[in-house]
């Protein structure tokens, strides 16, 4: 059963996501944005983005992990440590995302996936012989962790699916680290499994640091053609934001030429939403 801290985090996710979906400016102000963090030094985005989601479906997928895994880990670690695990994994996941996406100034992202990955991998580190399910396949937790790492690295390199795999990877690694710091005896008991899970990720990060050009690969080698680009959730969101800004610019120009009385009811509503009034 989910604990008090887990329940509070779940409610916070629903409230913040509701505000973000209802008010586009709220979403823009608190989402993960590379230039917003690196250039404008708006570091709160590393945390606030973990409570925002692109859609209700996106939110439900994440809070299911919190609901099913949060209770066990809160009982194991205690409420305070569990809360810190969640927040630190979310921020750590976004920090890795920032590092790996630092060359894409307009990149944006939202979601609690880094925090949820931290909770799951804390459980993997402490209970590697327990059973977990990957998609619909039951398996030992240590094998789940290894498969997750490999699929996540592939996801980062392929750049497909509209998923911030980098945040998953960072959250997972930090979640394991925090769990082992809180219960160091687990490292001595489970070091073989932990090593098998972390080595691929650490090797990948070493390569990313030394040869970042190898982060992405051609999924169709030998074809002589670049694959058609697939729009990610972030691409679609940025496209929608551009269209919305163009609409606002058109409305402001109309006000300049005709005054407020020249606006339609829909244009007035759009302006009201934009101004946040």
Protein Blocks (a to p, Z undefined) as FASTA:
>chain_A
ZZfklmmmmmmmmmmmmmmmmmmklmmmmmccfklmmmnopaklmmmmmmgcfbfklmmm
mmmmmmmmmmmmmmmnopklmmmmmmmmmmmmmmmmmmmmmmmmklccedjklmmmmmmm
mmmmmmmmbccdehjaccdfklmmmmmmmmmmmmmmnopojiafklmmmmmmmmmmmmmm
mmmmlmmmmmmmmmmmmmmmmmmmmmmmmmmmlmpccfbghklpacdddddfklmmmmmm
mmmmmmmmmmmmmmmmnojmlpcfklmmmmmmmnoZZ
